Amino acid sequence: MKINKELFLYLFFGVLTTFINILIYTVLTKMFLFHYQTSTVLAWVISVLFAFITNKKYVFSSKSYSLSAVFREGLLFIIYRILSLGIDLLVMFIAIQILNMDDLVAKVIANILVVIVNYMVSKFHIFKTREHG
């Protein structure tokens, strides 16, 4: 069975992004004793920067390098990632505060949901090929 190259690359970089997110989260919460919400936000910022670069260049092969195109893609990417941060924080809150789940298990579950949402938005809205400009 032939796997779609774009989907494979998205999953590959999604796993790397998730690893970066969880690693930074873990270091901040376990080594520096930051609150889980603060750690989630800081891990999110770094992983979003990594994700934008890898999604633009390797996954969706966006050839738009004009200032306006990069600004548009970057702005949309950040807006949708802020929405996915909301999903991340909400899942973390529900899992930890309401369901009394381990924070690392909650983080993994939240990241799975975020990866799915982010792929759909990136593919069909942010980096979609434009016919006329």
Disulfide bonds with the S-S distance in Angstrom:
none
